[in-house]
Amino acid sequence: MQPRIVIVDDHPLMCIAVRLVLEREGYEIVAECHTGADCIQTVRSLEPDLVVLDLSIPKLDGFSVIDRLRSSNVKTSILILTSSDSNHYAFRCLQAGASGFVCKDDKLEELTQAVKAVLAGYSYFQKEVTDQLRENAFMTARKTTSTHASELSLLTDRELTVFGLLVKGMNNQEISHTLMLSHKTISTYKIRLMNKLNAPNMVELVKIAQRNDIATT
């Protein structure tokens, strides 16, 4: 019996491309979802072997989906396939409970390698990510913190998500709709971001994003 996979991406053409690549390898695609809310409902209903999940999806972002699936009883593995920069997001996905991370900028052939690894019970992350995990464990054991931490390491997963959407030009109302949070909550996150990053306005937030290779378009 072939492994059963759910694809989660709000871009239909990407869903088609991923489906074609995986079906060519003999995998069964049991569903395609375009929002985080639909993903959670579908996975709980079908209990597939694997979810191929984009981080930037409407109605619950990828981190929220990971958190909710991991807190439920389903044993579905999660493989992230996203355009979000791996330097800032891959390690957070590992910490959140994902089993692998592939960037859309890479060839889709790498996706098949990642799927095979995750379904076999292995993790699939760049060496830099696993090295960072070991370094963090070492630093935690010594109860010290790195003096070379990125500016963005100050942010929580949700703050990083809001930050990424803000610098792409989305307004508070659009972000609140995407993340299924109130307009007031998004305003609070925006203020918190500016305080943590010492950015008095959106221009400075965009500069920080560019300095840290966060896409602003």
C-alpha positions as CSV (number, residue, x, y, z in Angstrom):
1,M,0.0,0.0,0.0
2,Q,1.5,3.3,-1.1
3,P,1.9,6.1,1.4
4,R,-1.0,8.6,1.5
5,I,-0.1,12.3,1.2
6,V,-1.9,15.6,1.6
7,I,-0.6,18.7,-0.2
8,V,-1.2,22.1,1.5
9,D,-0.5,25.2,-0.6
10,D,-2.7,28.2,-1.6
11,H,-1.2,28.3,-5.1
12,P,-3.0,25.8,-7.4
13,L,-0.1,25.6,-9.8
14,M,2.2,24.6,-7.0
15,C,-0.2,21.9,-5.9
16,I,-0.4,20.6,-9.4
17,A,3.4,20.5,-9.7
18,V,3.9,18.8,-6.4
19,R,1.2,16.3,-7.2
20,L,2.8,15.4,-10.6
21,V,6.2,14.9,-9.0
22,L,4.9,12.7,-6.2
23,E,2.4,10.7,-8.2
24,R,5.3,10.0,-10.7
25,E,7.1,8.3,-7.7
26,G,4.0,6.2,-7.0
27,Y,2.6,8.1,-4.0
28,E,-1.1,8.5,-3.5
29,I,-2.3,12.1,-3.1
30,V,-5.5,11.9,-1.1
31,A,-6.3,15.6,-0.8
32,E,-5.2,19.1,-1.7
33,C,-5.8,22.0,0.8
34,H,-5.5,25.7,0.2
35,T,-5.9,27.0,3.8
36,G,-4.5,26.0,7.2
37,A,-8.0,25.4,8.6
38,D,-8.9,23.0,5.8
39,C,-5.6,21.2,6.3
40,I,-6.3,20.5,10.0
41,Q,-9.8,19.2,9.3
42,T,-8.6,17.1,6.4
43,V,-5.7,15.5,8.2
44,R,-7.8,14.7,11.3
45,S,-10.4,13.1,9.0
46,L,-8.1,11.2,6.6
47,E,-5.0,10.7,8.8
48,P,-2.5,10.5,5.9
49,D,1.1,9.4,6.3
50,L,2.5,12.8,5.3
51,V,1.5,16.4,4.9
52,V,3.5,18.6,2.5
53,L,2.9,22.0,4.0
54,D,3.6,25.6,2.9
55,L,4.2,28.1,5.7
56,S,2.5,31.1,4.0
57,I,-1.1,29.9,3.8
58,P,-4.3,31.7,4.7
59,K,-6.6,30.9,7.6
60,L,-4.0,29.7,10.0
61,D,-0.3,30.0,9.1
62,G,2.0,27.0,8.8
63,F,3.4,27.2,12.3
64,S,-0.2,27.2,13.8
65,V,-1.0,24.1,11.7
66,I,2.1,22.3,12.9
67,D,1.3,23.2,16.5
68,R,-2.3,22.0,16.2
69,L,-1.5,18.8,14.5
70,R,1.3,18.0,16.9
71,S,-1.1,18.6,19.9
72,S,-3.7,16.2,18.4
73,N,-3.6,12.4,18.3
74,V,-2.7,12.1,14.5
75,K,0.6,10.6,13.7
76,T,1.0,12.3,10.3
77,S,4.5,13.4,9.5
78,I,5.0,17.0,8.4
79,L,7.3,18.1,5.6
80,I,7.6,21.9,4.9
81,L,7.8,23.0,1.3
82,T,8.0,26.8,1.3
83,S,9.5,29.9,-0.3
84,S,10.4,31.2,3.2
85,D,14.1,31.6,3.8
86,S,15.6,28.5,5.3
87,N,18.1,30.5,7.4
88,H,15.3,31.8,9.6
89,Y,12.5,29.3,9.3
90,A,13.9,25.8,9.0
91,F,15.2,25.6,12.5
92,R,12.0,26.9,13.9
93,C,10.1,24.3,11.9
94,L,12.3,21.6,13.4
95,Q,11.7,22.9,16.9
96,A,7.9,23.1,16.2
97,G,7.7,19.4,15.2
98,A,8.2,19.2,11.4
99,S,10.2,16.3,10.1
100,G,11.7,18.1,7.1
101,F,12.2,21.4,5.3
102,V,12.6,22.0,1.5
103,C,12.8,25.4,-0.1
104,K,10.7,26.0,-3.2
105,D,13.8,27.6,-4.8
106,D,15.4,24.2,-4.9
107,K,14.6,21.7,-7.6
108,L,11.5,19.7,-7.0
109,E,13.6,16.5,-7.3
110,E,14.8,17.4,-3.8
111,L,11.2,17.1,-2.6
112,T,11.1,13.4,-3.6
113,Q,14.3,12.8,-1.6
114,A,12.8,14.6,1.4
115,V,9.5,12.6,1.1
116,K,11.4,9.3,1.0
117,A,13.5,10.2,4.0
118,V,10.6,11.4,6.2
119,L,8.4,8.5,5.3
120,A,11.3,6.2,6.2
121,G,11.3,7.8,9.7
122,Y,14.3,10.2,9.2
123,S,14.4,13.9,9.3
124,Y,15.3,16.0,6.3
125,F,17.0,19.3,7.1
126,Q,20.1,21.1,5.9
127,K,23.2,20.3,7.9
128,E,23.3,23.9,9.2
129,V,20.0,23.4,10.9
130,T,21.0,20.2,12.7
131,D,24.3,21.8,13.7
132,Q,22.3,24.7,15.2
133,L,20.1,22.3,17.1
134,R,23.2,20.7,18.6
135,E,24.7,24.1,19.4
136,N,21.6,25.3,21.1
137,A,21.4,22.1,23.2
138,F,25.1,22.7,24.2
139,M,24.5,26.3,25.0
140,T,21.3,25.4,27.0
141,A,23.3,22.9,29.0
142,R,25.8,25.5,29.9
143,K,23.0,28.0,30.6
144,T,24.5,30.6,28.3
145,T,23.4,32.4,25.2
146,S,25.1,33.1,22.0
147,T,26.5,36.7,21.6
148,H,26.0,36.4,17.8
149,A,22.3,35.7,17.8
150,S,20.4,37.1,14.8
151,E,18.1,40.0,15.3
152,L,15.2,37.8,14.4
153,S,16.1,35.2,17.1
154,L,14.3,37.6,19.5
155,L,11.0,36.9,17.8
156,T,8.5,34.1,18.5
157,D,7.3,32.0,15.6
158,R,4.0,34.0,15.5
159,E,5.9,37.3,15.6
160,L,8.2,36.1,12.8
161,T,5.1,35.2,10.7
162,V,3.5,38.6,11.2
163,F,6.8,40.3,10.5
164,G,7.1,38.4,7.2
165,L,3.6,39.4,6.1
166,L,4.1,43.0,7.1
167,V,7.2,43.5,5.1
168,K,5.5,42.0,2.1
169,G,3.1,44.9,2.2
170,M,0.1,43.4,3.8
171,N,-2.0,45.7,6.1
172,N,-3.3,44.7,9.5
173,Q,-6.7,43.7,8.2
174,E,-5.2,41.4,5.5
175,I,-2.9,39.8,8.1
176,S,-5.8,39.3,10.6
177,H,-7.8,37.6,7.9
178,T,-4.8,35.4,6.9
179,L,-3.9,34.3,10.4
180,M,-7.5,34.3,11.7
181,L,-6.7,36.8,14.5
182,S,-8.4,40.0,15.4
183,H,-7.3,43.3,14.0
184,K,-6.4,44.4,17.5
185,T,-4.2,41.4,18.0
186,I,-2.2,42.1,14.8
187,S,-1.8,45.8,15.9
188,T,-0.4,44.5,19.2
189,Y,2.1,42.2,17.4
190,K,3.1,45.1,15.1
191,I,3.9,47.3,18.2
192,R,5.8,44.4,19.8
193,L,7.8,43.8,16.7
194,M,8.8,47.5,16.5
195,N,9.8,47.4,20.1
196,K,11.8,44.2,19.9
197,L,13.6,45.2,16.7
198,N,14.0,48.8,17.7
199,A,12.3,49.9,14.5
200,P,10.3,53.2,14.8
201,N,8.4,52.6,11.5
202,M,7.7,50.2,8.6
203,V,10.7,51.6,6.6
204,E,13.0,50.3,9.3
205,L,11.2,47.0,9.5
206,V,11.7,46.5,5.8
207,K,15.4,47.4,6.2
208,I,15.7,44.8,8.9
209,A,14.0,42.2,6.7
210,Q,16.3,42.9,3.8
211,R,19.4,42.8,6.1
212,N,18.2,39.3,7.2
213,D,17.3,38.1,3.7
214,I,13.6,38.0,4.5
215,A,11.6,38.5,1.2
216,T,9.9,41.8,1.0
217,T,8.0,41.2,-2.2
